[in-house]
């Protein structure tokens, strides 16, 4: 680890702890570590900016397609899907929820400081993620980009943006053109998610590894209040209505990358490049 990277990580951690100090009275905090999902999150952000007026400098959009939440917008739905496979790797579960830990210092049940270990490289997510290019194609079809030739060309261009900026792209299979398989330069990312105390019991539960409901993990506010120090995991229902209106006050989200190569300026350039690709295909909000 270079001195520049070490300085970047220390600055990010200090910022996250300052956020906790400022917001902890009204919000519960969750930390989401990710890697391969970065391109998908940024693409959803670019779509939300173009179609829904989401701010370009807003945090990554974790879920955008409301259709996945039809009839599954309650915690009971998450727990029912978990029961089917006894795992949060259930496809439907992944479409509407994220895995988190409840403190920067949490072990998450793994016996070590989870976030510091994974900050630079990101959480792996499992061998069963499959071809994540399929998720990009599904998202674009939902927005009306369905003609096969146009879709394939657009997807290939989007994948090139991820490759260009050094994101973790090993989970995305090629579409239409060959891509070099370079080692990612900015694989690790963390979302610091604050959910207002008035709604947190409706969208989160305390969890064990693989998403099993922790003993007394719901309501999560009471589960968290019993812990000192805070530790453990949580699963968070990330309905777009909760996160796409930054002015609502229901949620506050901050994004962090351990690499100095992917700060706010670089991320803004990624979003603009994605928007340039999307613009010819999305001439009006009614397209999505």
N, C-alpha and C positions, 0 to 999 in steps of 0.2 A: 504494500500500500504506500503510495507516494505521499509526500508531505502535503501536496495540494488536495489530494483526496481526503486525507485525515482532517485537514482544516475544514473541508466542505461538510464532512460528516459531523464534526463537532458543532459547526454553525447550525446545521439542520436540527440536531438534537436540542440545542439551546432554544431554538425557535419553537419547537414542539412543546417543550416544557413551559415556555412563556405562554403559549396558547392555553395550556392546561390551567396555568395560574389565573389567567384572565377569564376563562369561560367555565371553569369547573363548578361554580355555584349553580348555574342554570342548565348545564348540559352534562350528559354522560359521554365519555370519550371512548372511541374504538380505533384500533390501528389495523389497517389492511395492507399486508405486504404482497406484492405481485411482481410479475416479470413479463411473461408472454402476453398477458392481457393489455399491455400498455398501448399497442397499436389499435386494438379494438376500442379501448376507452377513448383514445384521442379521436378516432374516427367518429364515434358517437358524439363527442364534444363538438366536432366540426359540423356534423349534421344538425345538432341542436342549435348551434349559432346561426346557421343559415335558415333553418325552417321555423325555429321557435323563439328567436330573439335572445337566446342565451348569450351571456357576455363572453367574448373571445378570451378574456383573461380569467374566466371562471375555472374552477377545478375540473378534473376529468369527470366525465359522465359515466357512471358505472353501469347503468341500465337505461335504455331508451325506449325499447319496444313495449308499449303498454299491453299488447295482446297477450304476452306471456303471463301477465298478472290477472287475467280474466278468471274469476273464481278462485284465485290463489293469492289474495291480497291480505291474508291474515296469518298470524303465527301458527295457527292450527294447521294451515295448509302445509307449511314447512315441516312440521312435526309428522304429519301424515306421510309426506313424501319420504322423509328420513326413515320412517318405519318400514317402507316398502323394501329398502335395500340395506337398512341399518348403516347408512352412510350418507354424508352430504355430497357424495359424488353422483348422486341421482341427477340425471340431465335436467329435469324440471326444477329441482332445487337450485342448481347452478344458474339457471336462467333468471331467477328472481332474488337471489341472496348471495351474500359474500361471507367469507370466513374472516374473523378478526380476533385480536386479543385485546384485553381491557386495560392494559397499561404498557407504557414503553418498556418497563422493566419486567414484564410478565414472562414466565417460562412457558405458559400455555399447556402445561402438563408434560413437557418434553425434557425437563430437568436442566435447561440452560436458558440463557438470555436470548429469547427467540428472535427479536427484531434486530439486535445488534449483529447476530450471526448472519441474518439474511438481508440486511439493509443493502449491501453492495450488489448482491446477485439476485435478490428477490425470492419470494416463496415459489417453490417448484410447481405445485398444483396437482401433481399426480401423473402417472403414465397413461391414464385413460382420457386425456383431453382430446385426443384425436386430431384431425386436421382443422385447425382454427380458421383457415381460409373459408370453410363452410359457413362460419358465423358471420364473416364479412359479407358473403354472398346473400345470406338470409336477410341481413340488415338492409342491404341495398335493394333487394327485391321488395321488401316491405315499403320502401320509399319509391316504388314504381319503376325502378331500373331493372327491367326483367328481360329485355331483348338479349339473347345469348352473346352475340358478338360484342355489343356495347358493354355488357356486364363483365365479360372476360377481360377486355382491354382495361376497363376502369379498375378492376381488382388487381391486375398486374401492375398498374401504375401506383396503386395504394401500397402494395407490397414493396415496391421500389423505394417509397418514402421511408418505410420502416427500416429497410436495409441501409439506406443512405445515412440515417441518423443513428445507426448503431444500436437499435432496439433489439430485444430478444425475439428472433424471428424463426427459430428452429421448429416451432409448432405450426408454422404456416407453409403449406405445400404450394408449389409453383402453379401458376395459371397462365398458360399461353406463351410464356417466355422463360428461359433459363435464368436462374439467379445464383450469384455466388453465395456460398455459405460461410460468411465470415464470422469470427467470434464477436459476440455483442460487446459494444463499448459501454453501453448504459443499460445493463440488464435489470438493475434493482430499483424498485420504487415503493414508496409508502404513502398511503392516504391516511391522514389523521381526520377522523370523522367524529364530529360532535353532534349528538342528537338531543334535542330539547327534552327536559325532564317531563314535560306535559304529554309527550307522545312516545317516549322510549319504550315503555312497557308494551306498546302495541306493535313494535317493529323489531324487537330484539329479545333473545333469550340467552342465558348463561349455558355454555356448552362444554362438553368434553371433546377430546380429539375425535375427528370424523363426524362431528356435529350432533352427537347424542346429547339430549337434554341433561344438564348437570343437576345433581340433587338440589332441589329448591331453586333451580335456575330461572324460574318464572313465577312471579314478575321479576324482571331483571333488576329493577331499582332496589328491591329489598335484598336480592342476592348480592348486589354490589355493596350495599350498605353494611352487610355483615362481614365484609372482608377488610382486613388490615394486616399487611399491605394488600393492595389489589393484585389479583392474579387470575389466570384462567382465560378461557376463550369465550367468544360469543358468536352467534350467527345473526346477521342483520338483514332484514327485508328491505331491499333498496328500490322501493317503488319510485318511478320518475316524479310523481306528484310531490314527494317529500324533498327531492333534491334539485329539481329544475328551476325553482323559484328562490334564488339566493336571498331575496328580500323578505321571505316569509318568516325567517327566524327559526323554523323548525329544525334546520340542520346547517352546520357550518363545516366546510371541508377544506383541508389544506393538503397540497401535494408536495412531496419531497423526493429527491433523487440523490443518492450518495455520490454520483459522479458530477464533477464540475462541467462536464460536457453537455449536461441537460438541465440547465437552469430555466428560469422563467422566459428569458429572451429566446433561447433555443426552442423551447416548447411552443412559443407563439409562432415561430417560423414554421414549425411542423404543422400547426393548425392552419396557417395560411396556405401552405402547400396543399394540404388536403382539401381545403375549401376551393382552391383553384381547380382541382380535379373534379370536384363535385358540381361546381357552378353550372357547367353546360348541361348537366343532366337534371338539375333541380331549379327550374325557372320560376317556380312559385311554391308557397307553403302548402298548397293543396296537393302537391305531388306526394307527400308522405302522410 
